[in-house]
Amino acid sequence: MYGSSSFHLISFVIFIVFLFGGLCEASLHIDVDIINDIGQNIQLGLHCKSKNKDLGSQSLAPHQHWGYRASINFWKRTLFFCHFVWENQSKWFDILNSNDIKTCKHQPCVWSIRPYGPCRITGGEKCFLWNDGVSILL
């Protein structure tokens, strides 16, 4: 009888591990597309990363796009932020957070980067302040 309960306990633990492991692996993927709309003839430098993934530095010519695919964890708490530099400006913004997941779940999350702040085009244009709070929405 003791062996039987041990077998059930081990079977239960294996079941939980497979179930929980499967849920963690079944992550959502969101495509993010960033467009340089800072201005004519202005190069935009950017560097995006999350807690666990550094996407490296990029440089975009005017109206040029750059994108990446983000894996969203099971708890939907994934956060990607980007640092943007142009001329004498240095700004940063949370380019993908839990608020964007619902809007961008079935289509790319497209961002237009403008001098006064980033605008998410997906789901109807919505502009935001830079995280430093210095910019003013127009």
C-alpha positions as CSV (number, residue, x, y, z in Angstrom):
1,M,0.0,0.0,0.0
2,Y,2.9,2.4,0.8
3,G,4.3,1.8,-2.7
4,S,0.9,2.7,-4.3
5,S,0.6,6.1,-2.6
6,S,4.2,6.9,-3.5
7,F,3.4,6.1,-7.1
8,H,0.3,8.4,-7.0
9,L,2.4,11.2,-5.4
10,I,5.1,10.9,-8.0
11,S,2.5,10.7,-10.8
12,F,0.8,13.8,-9.5
13,V,4.1,15.7,-9.3
14,I,5.0,14.8,-12.8
15,F,1.6,15.9,-14.0
16,I,1.9,19.3,-12.3
17,V,5.4,19.8,-13.8
18,F,4.2,19.0,-17.3
19,L,1.1,21.1,-16.9
20,F,2.9,24.1,-15.4
21,G,5.8,23.7,-17.8
22,G,3.5,23.6,-20.8
23,L,1.7,26.8,-19.6
24,C,5.0,28.6,-19.3
25,E,6.2,27.5,-22.7
26,A,2.9,28.5,-24.4
27,S,3.9,32.1,-24.5
28,L,2.4,34.8,-26.7
29,H,4.5,36.5,-29.3
30,I,4.0,40.2,-30.3
31,D,5.7,41.9,-33.2
32,V,6.9,45.4,-32.5
33,D,7.7,47.9,-35.3
34,I,9.4,51.2,-34.6
35,I,9.4,54.1,-37.2
36,N,11.7,57.1,-37.2
37,D,9.3,60.1,-37.6
38,I,11.5,62.5,-35.7
39,G,12.0,64.8,-38.7
40,Q,13.5,65.3,-42.1
41,N,17.2,64.4,-42.4
42,I,17.3,63.4,-38.7
43,Q,18.9,60.1,-37.8
44,L,17.4,58.3,-34.8
45,G,19.5,56.1,-32.5
46,L,17.7,53.5,-30.3
47,H,18.5,50.8,-27.9
48,C,15.7,48.4,-26.7
49,K,15.8,45.8,-24.1
50,S,13.8,43.9,-21.4
51,K,15.0,42.5,-18.1
52,N,16.2,39.4,-19.8
53,K,16.9,40.4,-23.4
54,D,19.1,43.1,-24.9
55,L,18.2,43.9,-28.5
56,G,21.2,46.0,-29.2
57,S,21.7,49.5,-30.6
58,Q,20.0,50.5,-33.9
59,S,20.2,53.5,-36.1
60,L,17.2,54.6,-38.3
61,A,17.2,57.0,-41.2
62,P,14.0,59.2,-41.5
63,H,10.9,57.0,-42.0
64,Q,12.9,53.8,-41.7
65,H,11.4,50.9,-39.8
66,W,13.0,48.5,-37.3
67,G,11.3,45.7,-35.5
68,Y,11.5,42.7,-33.3
69,R,9.4,39.9,-31.9
70,A,8.8,39.8,-28.2
71,S,7.8,36.7,-26.3
72,I,5.3,37.6,-23.6
73,N,5.4,35.4,-20.5
74,F,2.4,33.5,-19.1
75,W,1.7,36.2,-16.5
76,K,1.8,38.9,-19.2
77,R,4.3,41.0,-17.3
78,T,6.8,41.4,-20.1
79,L,8.3,44.9,-20.4
80,F,10.5,46.2,-23.2
81,F,11.9,49.8,-23.0
82,C,13.9,51.8,-25.5
83,H,16.3,54.6,-25.2
84,F,16.1,57.1,-28.1
85,V,18.8,59.6,-29.2
86,W,18.7,62.3,-31.9
87,E,20.5,65.6,-32.3
88,N,20.8,66.9,-28.7
89,Q,17.9,64.8,-27.3
90,S,18.0,61.7,-25.1
91,K,14.6,60.1,-24.2
92,W,13.3,56.7,-23.1
93,F,9.9,55.0,-23.2
94,D,8.3,51.6,-22.3
95,I,7.7,50.5,-25.8
96,L,5.9,47.3,-24.9
97,N,4.1,46.6,-21.6
98,S,1.1,44.8,-20.3
99,N,-1.2,47.6,-21.5
100,D,-0.1,47.0,-25.1
101,I,-0.7,43.3,-25.1
102,K,-4.5,43.4,-25.7
103,T,-4.2,46.0,-28.4
104,C,-1.3,44.3,-30.2
105,K,-2.2,40.6,-29.6
106,H,-3.3,39.9,-33.2
107,Q,-1.4,42.5,-35.2
108,P,2.0,44.2,-35.0
109,C,2.4,46.9,-32.4
110,V,3.5,49.9,-34.6
111,W,5.1,52.9,-33.0
112,S,5.9,56.2,-34.7
113,I,8.7,58.0,-32.8
114,R,8.2,61.8,-32.8
115,P,10.0,64.6,-31.1
116,Y,7.2,65.2,-28.5
117,G,6.7,61.5,-27.8
118,P,6.0,58.1,-29.2
119,C,2.6,57.4,-30.8
120,R,1.2,53.8,-31.0
121,I,-0.5,53.6,-34.4
122,T,-2.0,50.1,-33.8
123,G,-5.6,50.2,-32.5
124,G,-6.1,53.9,-33.4
125,E,-3.3,56.5,-33.0
126,K,-2.5,57.2,-29.3
127,C,0.4,59.4,-28.4
128,F,2.3,59.3,-25.1
129,L,4.7,61.4,-23.1
130,W,8.3,60.3,-22.8
131,N,9.0,58.5,-19.6
132,D,11.1,61.5,-18.4
133,G,7.9,63.6,-18.4
134,V,9.5,66.5,-20.1
135,S,7.7,66.3,-23.5
136,I,4.3,67.9,-24.1
137,L,1.6,66.3,-26.2
138,L,0.4,68.3,-29.2
